[in-house]
Amino acid sequence: MNPAPVRLNGPRFLAEPAELYRELRREHGAVASVLLDGDIPAWLVLGYRELHQVTGDPVLFSRDSGLWNQWDRVPDDWPLLPLIGRGQPSILYTVGERHRERAAMVSDALEAVDAFELRTLAERFADELIDAVCAKGATDLVADYAALLPVRVLATLYGFADEQGPGLVAALNDMVDGHEGAITGQLHVAAAMARLVADRAARPADDVVSRMLAWGHAGGHAVSPFTHEEITQDLMVMMAAGHQPTADWIGNSLRLMLTDERFAASLFGGRRSVAEAMNEVLWEDTPTQNVAGRWAARDTRLGGRGVRAGDLLLLGLQAANHDPQVRTHSSALTGGNSAHFSFGHGEHRCPFPAQEIAEVIARTAIEVVLDRLPDIDLTVPATALTRRPSPWLRGLTSLPVHFTPAPPLGGTRA
């Protein structure tokens, strides 16, 4: 007899899911039956090898959401629609050659970002955020820092004005958490992106949006031109994937360095341990826990389970990273091992230029904190830190710290 399905939005998914993943692996094996909001069934892929199989076979396990056999049960106000998508013309749900073209457009537009400019931009915004709190002697490094920084950098790279950043942050957070405000947040981001695309189509500039428009325009690289709606959708995906996971990468890494003695050197000027802590987080506490998803193109078997054509498979990235078949010594530091699933795998993995941009933003953010607030420490016990209630993205609700007050730089960094 197969075990009963588990509710993905249950309290254990939202609190400390690591033990739950272990239990699911013991009871269900490498593929677990789960229920989404509204009791919509899906499969959660827990095994490292099985996840590699699903993400490496785009024909059998398609990104085409139109294949889903549950659409007739999904209401128009279903809160997970922004995460799964119905009829969205974005890169996430495009397959075959058209997807490869779109991936090339995105990668080329991001690859053209100057590395020195990116670092300088991230450092400037990070300094501005620290300037706002450094004289107080205390701050919340999530609400006042990590949750604000990535979107400010990305918005500038894309072509947004600085004052649009706060609204985009709030809307993106609602959109990716998959709760009541998800659809409203999605509409806000979509409207802002559409206005930016229309403006750059009329007045090109040296930014990501203008490069994507030039690449995808008739006479450019694309075999057939991309519409403004397609480019707008892709920009929404890039902004959502680039902001919140990066913010959580910053917060989760700072938490690790503040609570784990293995990384104490980071708090006293050690830069090598910053990179080690960031990599450890990608294995042990990755911001993107679960991803929706893939759809079976035909009846098949996976991890001993019978998967029907049109079934939805959720990618359990964190569970796969903890698979005992690949992490035989889970307490040992991972060092430079980057064989985790935190950036995905296969045709639909995070583009390498996007991964590099996220890493520069996150590492710069952490190093600025350590430079500017050298005696930083938690103001609450580590056990009191809580996580945002989402089975999809894992990040802290707050990271309260105190430190010796210091004057702001005021733009004087050398």
Buried (B, 14 or more C-beta within 10 A) or exposed (E): EEEEBBBBBBEBBBEEBEEBBBEBBEEBBBBBBBBBBEEBBBBBBBBBBBBBBBBEBBEBBBBBBEBBBBBEEBEEEBBBBBBBBEEBBBBBBBBEEBBEBBBBBBBBBBBEBEEEEBBEBBBBBBBBBBBBBBEEEEBBBBBBBBBBBBBBBBBBBBBBEEEBBEBBBBBBBBBBBBBEBBBEBBEBBBEBBBEBBEBBBEEBEEBBBBBBBBBBBEEBEBEEBBEBBBBBBBBBBBBBBBBBBBBBBBBBBBBBBBEBEEBEBBBEEBEEBBBBBBBBBBBBBBBBBBBBBBBBBEEBEBBEBEBEEBBBBBBBBBBBBBBEEBBEEBEEBBEEEEEBBBBBBBBBBBBEBBBBBBBBBBBBBBBBBBBBBEEBEBEEEEEEBEBBBBBBBBBBEBBBBBBEEBEBBEEEEE
